[in-house]
Amino acid sequence: METVAEGLWGLADMHEKKGEIGKAVKCLEALCQSQVSFLPILEIKTRLRIATLLLKHSHNLNHAKSHLERSQLLLKSIPSCFELKCRAYSLLSQCYHLVGAIPPQKQILNKALELTASSGDGFAVKLWFCNFNSQLANALIIEGDYQNSISALERGFNCATEICYIELQMFFATSILHVHLMQWDDVNLVERAVNKCNEVWDSIEPDKRQQSLGLLFYNELLHIFYRLRICDYKNAAQHVDKLDAAMKADLQQMQHIQELTKELDALNQSLSRHDLHYTDRSALSEKQAQVQEQLRRVTRLGSSGKESLESAYFGNVKRAWGDKLDLAPPPIDGEWLPKSAVYGLIDLMVVIFGRPKGNFKECGKRIQSGLRTIQEELMKLGISDSVREVDLQHSAIWMAGVYLMLLMQFLENKVAVELTRSEFVEAQEALVQMRNWFLRFPTILQACESIIEMLRGQYAHSVGCFSEAAFHFIEAAKLTESKSMQAMCQVYAAVSYICIGDAESSSQAFDLIGPVYRMMDSFVGVREKTSVLFAYGLLLMKQHNLQEARIRLATGLQITHNHLGNLQLVSQYLTILGSLALALHDTGQAREILRSSLTLAKKLCDIPTQIWVLSVLTALYQELGERGNEMENSEYQRRKADDLQKRLVDAHSSIHHIELIEKVRLEVRQLHELDIKRAVAGSSMRVSLDIPESVGLLTPSPAPSSSRLVDLDTGRRGKRKI
């Protein structure tokens, strides 16, 4: 009967290679349903094979789960078979993870850890111990149990240290850092985790580092998230450059592999001809051997290219070699995110660092590239224009969530770029896209609701609708539990109230600024501090408290320049300080400051700030009696004002304008209770090891927040002086 089993296994392999997964499963299930008794080991191996196929190639998780649970029952009666038991435990744990059944997953993993504890100290036992601790940590994170998750990861790290497996140590070190970044209850603990990653990474030989591409990307991205959180943009930029270079090198290598594969296919085709002359065949065979060797060298597959029985740890979408970024060796086979998502993140980081510096051309290319990649991946998951959240297969929800959150971040940055450039219609379109995606996937994208309201406020402010802007900023603050996001939105609303200009609005602005000002030093980093100093300085200036305003604004400018590097915010600080210098009759300093501000505003294509600076410069030239400069400046200001007015007219006449500024929140279609539970069960990506808060938007994304304030004061600047 073993011969029959081997024959059916071989037939199943053949069908799988052809992509005929249904036929492969039927071949294997024929063994399980046979009237003839097979050895339990044969049935167990067959069921594990079926479950692996289903997990990798289908959404039929319940079917896979039933085969794995049956395998568990059969394995209980067998005293040995350590490897098979571990594989069954691991696959069943992954299956529970995909269906969102966390308590059974933890129960299975604890049983698996008991098995490893009673199975000696062999190398394979240690690897399985690492596997189960890694999965247990992920399950605990989904439940919000950060402390026990870190404990599980530390057990894995210590085990990897015992067996001197440095890459495995790095896997656990980065995972521990990831959890600390999500928890963030002690900045010293996070810093220690960062230093541990650096220590372990530096101890890996350079050749091995190059081969550990998944760990490189994971480690560098986590470092960037940490640096963004503490507003250390200068050091973060180095990590972005390193990542971008590594991504480009890998893309180049993948292209080279595709070219070699194409050449090899052509050679194989030529060699299949029967009428080939001996000398030609010999030359082609020699060339074939050379190309095969090149491919082996480039891919580094060799004999290790055999697929592990383990399914992909996150998600169940089948990907070709080269599309997967392994973080750890089998049996862990840990993958953080698919390569396309990681590359999307790298493009996003380039945008986040390029936008405040005015590198809009490069940002535009990266945004388009990222959006194109994400749309392709969403299509692979079956998410077309008509698909809504309730239509998703349960097992596809997690991966869909990853790409949808990335999509929203790209669109958010597009809105910010277009508002900075006064391209209001383009900003409208990106914001409407964000709204439409949110309405289709309200549970998965729940954390984006606050961001959308905040962007509606920024749009409204940019086009001079200050009352509407303040409404949306306050609504955005209500929709988030993040103290940082609430503070930023309060500051934005305060600036909008200041721009309205009456006494009541100034009072409302003061009420919003006061609480944030009193607690500004309690936030991690300086983002909130620079924003509230800007708003507070503006309010003091409006109240004619010029010296006090100058002190606050000078402090804010210095912090912004040293820590954030946000040219638009620097430009706006300089413009206000230039106005203050003029009001205090310090014309020499006013001229110098305003020229610097105008230079930055031109670099950023920031028309409202340019008009603002020009209006102050005109007043300066009037005071100095420089009639020629005054006339030239006034003419330039008029041309810019005409340009801005045309853009504002286009924005106000757009079909989307009223619906974006209207003082109502988005109306989300209520899903049936069952549908909500179904979606939420798979949306654990927001709090799991899989994707950090800084990407998942549970807290405001660091870099966009730092420059959001600067977009607020645009509509007023084209119309009046301070």
Residue pairs with C-beta under 8 A, 6 or more apart in sequence:
1 36
1 38
1 39
1 42
2 39
2 42
4 31
5 31
5 38
5 42
5 46
8 27
8 28
8 30
8 31
9 27
9 28
9 46
9 49
11 27
12 23
12 24
12 25
12 27
12 28
12 49
12 53
13 24
15 21
15 23
15 24
15 27
16 24
16 53
21 53
21 57
21 58
24 53
25 50
25 53
25 54
28 46
28 49
28 50
28 53
29 50
31 38
31 42
31 43
31 46
32 43
32 46
32 47
32 50
32 67
40 74
40 77
40 78
41 78
41 81
41 84
43 71
43 74
44 71
44 74
44 75
44 81
44 84
44 88
45 84
47 67
47 68
47 70
47 71
47 74
48 67
48 68
48 71
48 84
48 87
48 88
48 91
48 309
49 309
50 64
50 67
51 64
51 65
51 67
51 68
51 71
51 91
51 95
52 91
52 309
52 310
52 311
54 60
54 61
54 63
54 64
54 67
55 61
55 64
55 91
55 94
55 95
55 98
55 311
55 316
56 311
56 312
56 316
56 318
57 316
57 318
58 316
59 316
59 393
59 394
59 395
59 396
61 95
61 98
61 99
61 394
61 395
62 99
64 91
64 95
65 92
65 95
65 96
65 99
68 88
68 91
68 92
68 95
69 92
71 88
72 88
72 89
72 92
75 81
75 84
75 85
75 88
82 115
82 119
82 124
82 125
83 124
85 112
85 115
86 112
86 115
86 116
86 128
86 131
86 331
87 309
87 310
87 331
89 108
89 109
89 111
89 112
89 115
89 132
90 112
90 128
90 131
90 132
90 135
90 310
90 331
91 309
91 310
91 311
92 108
93 105
93 108
93 109
93 112
93 132
93 135
93 139
94 135
94 310
94 311
94 313
96 102
96 104
96 105
96 108
97 105
97 135
97 138
97 139
98 316
98 394
98 395
98 398
99 394
99 395
99 681
100 394
100 681
100 682
100 684
102 139
102 142
102 143
105 135
105 139
106 136
106 139
106 140
109 132
109 135
109 136
109 139
110 136
112 128
112 132
113 129
113 132
113 133
113 136
116 125
116 128
116 129
116 132
119 125
123 163
126 159
126 162
126 163
127 163
127 329
127 330
127 331
127 332
128 331
129 155
129 156
129 159
130 156
130 159
130 160
130 168
130 172
130 328
130 332
131 331
131 332
133 152
133 153
133 155
133 156
133 159
134 152
134 153
134 156
134 171
134 172
134 175
134 328
134 332
134 334
135 313
136 149
136 152
137 149
137 150
137 152
137 153
137 156
137 175
137 179
137 689
138 149
138 688
138 689
138 690
140 146
140 148
140 149
140 152
141 149
141 179
141 182
141 687
141 688
141 689
142 684
142 687
142 688
144 687
146 179
146 182
146 183
149 179
149 689
150 176
150 179
150 180
153 172
153 175
153 176
153 179
154 172
154 176
156 168
156 171
156 172
156 175
157 169
157 172
157 173
157 176
160 166
160 168
160 169
160 171
160 172
161 169
165 329
166 200
166 203
166 204
166 208
167 204
167 208
167 212
167 215
167 328
167 329
168 328
168 329
168 332
169 200
170 197
170 200
170 201
170 204
170 212
170 215
170 219
171 215
171 327
171 328
171 332
171 334
173 193
173 196
173 197
173 200
174 197
174 215
174 218
174 219
174 222
174 327
175 689
176 193
176 196
177 190
177 193
177 194
177 196
177 197
177 222
177 226
178 222
178 689
178 692
179 689
180 189
180 190
180 193
181 190
181 222
181 225
181 226
181 229
181 692
181 693
181 694
182 687
182 692
182 693
184 190
184 229
184 524
187 230
187 524
190 226
194 223
194 226
197 219
197 222
197 223
201 209
201 215
201 219
204 212
209 216
211 300
213 246
213 250
213 325
214 324
214 325
214 326
214 327
214 335
214 336
215 327
216 246
217 243
217 246
217 247
217 325
217 342
217 346
218 325
218 327
218 336
220 239
220 242
220 243
220 246
221 243
221 342
221 345
221 346
221 349
222 692
223 236
223 239
224 236
224 239
224 240
224 243
224 349
225 692
225 694
225 695
225 702
227 233
227 235
227 236
227 239
228 236
228 352
228 694
228 702
228 703
229 524
229 525
229 694
229 702
230 524
230 525
231 525
231 526
231 527
231 563
231 564
231 702
231 706
232 525
232 563
233 353
233 563
233 564
233 565
233 703
234 565
236 353
237 353
240 346
240 349
240 350
240 353
243 346
243 349
244 346
244 349
244 350
247 343
247 346
251 343
253 298
254 322
256 298
257 295
257 298
257 299
257 322
260 291
260 294
260 295
260 298
261 295
263 291
264 288
264 291
264 292
264 295
267 284
267 287
267 288
267 291
268 288
270 276
270 284
271 281
271 284
271 285
271 288
276 284
296 302
299 305
299 321
299 322
301 321
305 321
308 330
308 331
308 333
310 330
310 331
310 332
310 333
312 319
312 324
312 333
312 335
313 332
313 333
313 334
313 335
314 335
314 336
314 337
314 398
314 399
314 690
315 338
315 395
315 396
315 398
315 399
316 395
317 338
317 380
317 381
317 399
319 338
319 339
322 339
323 338
323 339
323 340
324 335
324 338
324 339
325 335
325 336
325 337
325 338
325 339
325 342
326 333
326 334
326 335
327 334
327 335
327 336
328 334
336 342
336 689
336 690
337 345
337 402
337 690
337 691
338 377
338 399
340 373
340 374
340 376
340 377
341 377
341 402
341 403
341 406
343 373
344 370
344 373
344 374
344 403
344 406
344 410
345 406
345 695
347 366
347 367
347 369
347 370
347 373
347 410
348 366
348 370
348 406
348 409
348 410
348 413
350 362
350 363
350 366
351 363
351 366
351 367
351 370
351 410
351 413
352 413
352 701
352 702
352 703
352 704
353 703
354 360
354 362
354 363
354 366
355 363
355 413
355 416
355 417
355 420
355 703
355 707
356 564
356 565
356 566
356 567
356 568
356 569
356 703
356 706
356 707
357 565
357 567
358 567
358 568
358 600
358 603
358 604
358 605
360 417
360 420
360 421
360 605
363 413
363 417
364 417
367 410
367 413
367 414
367 417
370 406
370 410
371 407
371 410
371 411
374 403
374 406
374 407
374 410
375 407
377 403
378 400
378 403
378 404
378 407
381 392
381 396
381 399
381 400
381 403
382 392
382 393
382 396
383 392
383 400
387 440
388 440
388 441
389 440
389 441
389 442
389 443
389 444
389 671
389 675
389 679
390 671
390 672
390 675
390 678
390 679
392 400
392 679
392 682
394 678
394 681
394 682
395 682
397 444
397 678
397 679
397 681
397 682
397 683
398 682
398 683
398 684
398 685
398 690
400 441
400 444
401 444
401 682
401 683
401 685
401 686
402 685
402 690
402 691
404 437
404 441
404 444
404 445
405 444
405 445
405 447
405 448
405 685
405 691
405 695
405 696
405 697
406 695
407 437
408 434
408 437
408 438
408 445
408 448
408 451
408 697
409 695
409 697
409 701
411 430
411 431
411 433
411 434
411 437
412 434
412 451
412 455
412 701
412 704
413 704
414 426
414 427
414 430
415 427
415 430
415 431
415 434
415 455
415 458
415 459
416 458
416 704
416 707
416 708
416 711
418 424
418 426
418 427
418 430
419 427
419 458
419 459
419 462
419 711
419 714
420 568
420 604
420 605
420 606
420 710
420 711
421 604
421 605
421 606
422 462
422 605
422 606
422 607
422 608
422 644
422 647
422 714
423 647
424 459
424 462
424 463
424 647
424 648
424 650
424 651
425 647
425 650
425 651
425 654
427 459
427 462
428 459
428 651
428 654
428 656
428 657
428 660
429 656
431 452
431 455
431 456
431 459
431 656
431 660
432 656
432 660
434 448
434 451
434 452
434 455
435 452
435 666
437 445
438 445
438 448
438 449
438 452
438 666
438 668
439 666
439 668
439 669
442 449
442 668
442 669
442 671
443 671
443 676
443 679
443 680
443 683
444 679
444 683
446 683
447 480
447 686
447 696
447 697
447 698
448 697
449 479
449 666
450 476
450 477
450 479
450 480
450 482
450 485
450 489
451 476
451 697
451 700
452 666
453 472
453 473
453 475
453 476
453 479
453 665
453 666
454 472
454 473
454 476
454 485
454 488
454 489
454 492
454 708
456 472
456 660
456 661
457 468
457 469
457 470
457 471
457 472
457 473
457 476
457 489
457 492
457 493
457 496
458 469
458 492
458 708
458 711
458 712
459 660
459 661
460 466
460 468
460 469
460 472
460 496
460 660
460 661
461 469
461 492
461 495
461 496
461 499
461 711
461 712
461 713
461 714
461 715
462 608
462 711
462 712
462 714
462 715
463 648
463 651
463 652
463 657
463 661
463 715
464 648
464 715
464 716
464 719
465 661
465 715
466 496
466 497
466 499
466 500
466 715
466 716
467 496
467 500
468 661
468 662
468 663
469 492
469 493
469 496
469 661
469 712
470 493
470 496
470 497
470 500
470 508
471 663
472 661
472 663
473 489
473 490
473 492
473 493
473 496
474 489
474 490
474 493
475 665
476 485
476 489
477 485
477 486
477 489
477 490
477 493
480 486
480 489
480 700
482 698
482 699
482 700
483 523
484 523
484 524
484 527
484 528
484 699
484 700
484 705
485 699
485 700
485 705
487 516
487 519
487 520
487 523
487 528
487 531
487 532
488 527
488 528
488 531
488 700
488 705
488 708
488 709
490 512
490 513
490 515
490 516
491 512
491 513
491 516
491 528
491 531
491 532
491 534
491 535
491 709
492 708
492 709
492 712
493 509
493 512
494 508
494 509
494 510
494 512
494 513
494 535
494 539
495 509
495 534
495 535
495 538
495 709
495 712
495 713
496 712
497 505
497 506
497 508
497 509
497 512
498 505
498 506
498 509
498 535
498 538
498 539
498 542
499 713
499 715
499 716
506 539
506 542
506 543
509 535
509 539
510 539
513 532
513 535
513 536
513 539
516 528
516 532
517 532
517 536
520 528
520 529
520 532
520 533
521 529
523 529
525 563
525 702
526 559
526 563
526 564
527 564
527 702
527 705
527 706
529 556
529 559
530 556
530 559
530 560
530 563
530 564
530 569
530 706
530 709
531 709
533 552
533 553
533 555
533 556
533 559
534 553
534 556
534 569
534 572
534 573
534 576
534 709
535 709
536 552
537 549
537 550
537 552
537 553
537 556
537 576
538 549
538 576
538 713
538 722
540 546
540 548
540 549
540 552
541 549
541 553
541 576
541 579
541 580
541 722
542 722
546 580
546 583
546 584
547 584
549 576
549 580
550 577
550 580
550 584
553 573
553 576
553 577
553 580
554 577
556 573
557 570
557 573
557 574
557 577
560 566
560 569
560 570
560 573
561 570
564 706
564 707
566 706
566 707
566 710
567 600
567 603
567 604
568 600
568 604
568 606
568 609
568 707
568 710
568 711
569 706
569 707
569 709
569 710
570 600
571 597
571 600
571 601
571 604
571 606
571 609
571 613
571 710
572 597
572 609
572 710
572 713
574 593
574 594
574 596
574 597
574 600
575 594
575 597
575 601
575 609
575 612
575 613
575 616
576 722
577 593
578 590
578 593
578 594
578 597
578 613
578 616
579 590
579 616
579 721
579 722
581 587
581 589
581 590
581 593
582 590
582 616
582 619
582 620
582 623
585 623
587 620
587 623
587 624
590 616
590 620
591 617
591 620
594 613
594 616
594 617
594 620
597 609
597 613
598 610
598 613
598 614
598 617
601 609
601 610
601 613
602 610
606 714
607 640
607 643
607 644
607 647
607 718
608 644
608 713
608 714
608 715
608 717
608 718
609 714
609 717
610 640
611 637
611 640
611 641
611 644
611 717
611 718
612 713
612 717
612 718
614 633
614 636
614 637
614 640
615 637
615 717
615 721
616 721
616 722
617 629
617 633
618 630
618 633
618 634
618 637
619 721
621 627
621 629
621 630
621 633
622 630
641 718
644 718
645 718
648 715
651 657
671 679
684 690
685 691
685 696
686 693
686 696
686 697
686 698
687 693
687 696
687 698
693 699
694 701
694 702
695 701
